[in-house]
Amino acid sequence: MHDWSLFDRARELSDRGETFAWATVVWRQGPSSGKEGYRAIVTADGVLDGWIGGACAEPAVIREARQAIADGEPRLLLLGTSGQFGEAVPAGMTVVPIACQSEGALEIYVEPVEPAPHLLVVGRSPMARTLVDLATALGWCAELVARAEFDEVGPRTMVVVATQGHFDEDAVEGALRAGPAYVGLVGSRRRGEAVLGYLADRGVPRADLDRVRVPVGLDLGPVPHREIAVAILAELVAFRAAPRVSAPPVEDLVDPVCGMTVEPLGEPVEHEGVTYYFCCPGCRDAFRRDPGAYARKDVRC
């Protein structure tokens, strides 16, 4: 299914610097409303655009897509009823049980997509211009500004201050206040100690100051400005490639009867102070007949 509006949506999210995930159906076992090639976009807050399957598949895919966005790892999902696949599941595939009454099954590839890295270089030196040119050649969104302007800085931005003694302190303080992912200062170690000491006296928190990389870049000794730019870019690449801190699991509502991920739709049931939601009236009726057999304290609203 070629829904070209999804590509427009992907472009829009990328232009805004938002991470999202593609979900693509790569195999199906009928009957299933999802077909090979059907795809959807899932945002970090769980909004799904497109179509990959019905009410049974969507909540589980949204949960796994949000987890992929959080940890940056793609995954291949196998969605079906419990025990449907037995020992025939290939290594590395994530089995997600769904209580679909149609007994269909889906294989869905979920891939997180991050926007191009954003690099902001503050300064006017030839080294600063070379750094921006090199980052642009890598496909990064790289900007060179002469003054400390941080209106467009976000949590994924990397800032390199290369003002060469022209109000370094103001630039570093402004960068830290904007909350980027990375702040580096071009200068000697002695100069860095003076800048950070001044900012500490001004009340900038020590935790923020400890985030500043100075001198920025790999230590190559006395090299020309072009090689300094390469050394800085190499450190930025290494920073982006560093393993992420393990993301906590994305919490979702689970049908206590069948174990399927569900949305807070339909009539809920209250039991001992916990609100339960269900995938269908059959599971809800089974719970009402014997709530003690299904009640789990970890399934709540």
N, C-alpha and C positions, 0 to 999 in steps of 0.2 A: 504494500500500500504506500503510494507516494503522496504524502501530505506535505506539499512544499511549504506550507505555512509554518511547519515545525522548524524548518531550517531558518526561516525569518525569526522565529522565536529564539533559536539558539544564538543567532547573531545578536539579537537584542540583549540577551543575558550576558553574552561575552563582552559587548560594548559597555555594559554597566559594571563589568568586573565581577560578575556573580558566577559561582561554581554551580554546575548542574550535572545531571546524569542522563545518558541515553539508555533506554531499555528497548531491546530489540528481540522479537520472537524469532528464534532460529530453528525451532522444531515444534511440532504439535502432534498430539494424538487425539483424534476426534472422539466424540463431538466436543468442540471447543470453539468459542466465538473468536479467539485469537488465531491468526493465520501467520505462516512464515513470512517474514518481512515487515509485519506490523511493528510499529515503533511508537515510543512516547518519550517525552522529556519530563523528568522529575526534578523539582527545585529543592534546595536545602530545607525549606520549610514544609515540604511534603505536598506541593501542588503538582498534579499530573496533567500534562497536555498531550493529547494523542490517544492511541488505543492499543492495548496489548492483550486485553481479555476482559471478562466480566467482573462481577462483584467478588467472586472467589479469589481471583488473581490480583486485582489492583491493590488491596491493602498490603499484601505480602511484598509485592514489588516495590511499593512506595517505601516500606520499612527498609528493605535491603538496599534500595537506591540511596536513601538518606545515610545509611551506614557506610556505603561506598564513598559518598561525598565526604563524610567525616574522616575516614581513614585513608582515602586516596587510592583504594585498591579495587580493581574490577572483580566481578564474580560472575560465575555461570550458574544459574538457578534451574532446578528441576522441580516443577510444581505439579503435585498430584496427590492422590489420596494416600493415607498411611498404608504402608505395606504393598503399595502398587508395584514398586520396582524391585523389591527384594534386595539381592546382592548384585544387581546389574548396574549399579550406579558407578560411573568412572571416578577415579581419584581426582580430587580437586573440585568436584561439583558439589554445590550446596543444595540439599534436598529440603524443600519447604512444603510440609504437608498442608493440603487444603481439602476441605470437606465438600468438594464440588459434587452435587448430585448427578451431574451429567457424566461423571467418571472420566472426563477428559484430562489431558495433561499438556504441559507447556514446558519448553526449555527456553529460557530468556537470558540473554547476555546483558549485563548491567555494567556500564563504563562511565566512571566519573570524568568530567571535562572541566579543566581549570582554565580561566582566561589567561591571556599572555601576561607574563610577569611585568609589573610596573616599576620602573626605575626612575627616580628623580635625582638628578645631580645638580647640586648648588655650587656655582662657580663660573669663572670665565676663562680658565687656563686652557692651553692646548691639550693638556692631559684630560681635562673634563670633557672637552669636545670629542676627543678620541674615544673615551669611555662610552659616551652616548652612541657614537657611530658603531662601535663594536657590538653593543647590546642590541641596537637596531638590526644589525646583520643577523643576529640570532632569532629575530622575530619578536623581540621584547618591545613593549611600549616604553620607550625611553625619552625622557625630557631633560633639557638643560635650561636652568633658570639662573639669572644673575643674582637674584635676591632670594631670601628665604621666604618662599611662598608655598604654603602647605594646604591650601584649600582643597586640592584634589587628592590628598594623601588618604589612603585607606589601610585597613589591617593587613593587606597583602603587598603594600608598597615597600620598596627598599630605597632608603635615602642615603646618598653619599654626599657629605659636606666637603667641598674642595675650595673653600673661600680663601685659603692661604693667608690666614691671619686677619682678614677683613671681617670682623664681627663673627668669628667662628662661634663664640659663646651664644650669641642670639640665634644663629642658625641651628645649632645642636639643640638648644632649649626648645625652639619652635618645632623641630622635628619630633622630639620626644613627646611634646604635648599633643601632636597629631596622632600618635599611636601607630606608627608603621611597624612592619614585621622586622625591619632591620635598620640600624643607624650606624654609619661608619664615618670617621673623620680622617681626612688626609692630613698628615702631619707627623712630626717626630713623636717619639714616646714622651719626651720632656714637654713638648707643646701640648700633648694630650692631657698630661697630668695637670698642667696649668689651667686648661679649659675646664676640665671636670672638677678641679678644686674650686674654681670660681663659681661654677654652677651649684656645687654642694653648699657653699657659703650663702648662695641665694635661696636655698631651701628646696632645690630639686631633690626628690627622693633618691636615696642611694640605689634602690632597686632599679630605677630608671637609668641612672648613670652607669650601672654595671652592664647595661645592654649596649652601650656604645663601644664599637670596635675601633680601637686606635692603637697603633697605626693600622689603617684599613688595608687589606690586600695581603697576598703572600709575601713573605720576606725574601726578596731577591737581591738585597743589597743596593748599592748605588747603580741604578739603571736609567736609561732615557725615559722621557715621559710616556712614550707609546707603550713601553714594556711595563711601566707602572700601571697604566690602564688595563693591560692584559692581566696583571697580577690581581688587581681589584676585581675584575670580572670573574676570574677563576674562583676567588673566594665567594663571590655571590652565587655562582653556579653550585659550588659545594654546599653553601647554606641552603639552597633550594632542594638539593638532593639528599640532605640529611634525613634520616628516618623520622617520621612523625611520632609524637607521643600517642600511645594507643588511645583511640577514641572510645568513650563509654558507649555501651550498646544503646541504640535508639529504642526508647520505650514505646510500646504500643499496647493496645487492648487485645486480649486473646480470649476467644470463646472458650469457657472452661470445660465445655462438653467435648468438642472436637479438636481443640487446640489451634484453630485457625485464627490468623490475624484478622481483626474486624475493625470497622469504623463505628463510631458512636451513633449508630442509626437504629431505627426500630425501637421497640419498647424494651427498656432495661428492666432488670430485676434487682431489688435490694435484698441483701442477705448479710446479717450481722455487721451492718455498717459499711459494706462494700457494694459498689454498683457494678453489675455485670452486664455485658452486651453480648449479642449472639449473631451468628451468621444467618440463621433462619428460624422460623417459628418452631421447627421440630426440636432443635437444640434447646431453645428456651423452654419448651414444654417439658423436656427431659430433666432440665435443671429444677424446674418447679416441683416435679414429682419427688425428687430426692436431692435437694441442694447439698446435703452433707457429703454426697458421693463425689461432687464436682467442685465444691467451693475451694478456692485457693486464695490465700491472702495477697499474692503478688499480682492478682488481676483486679485492678481497681480503677476508678475514675476520680 
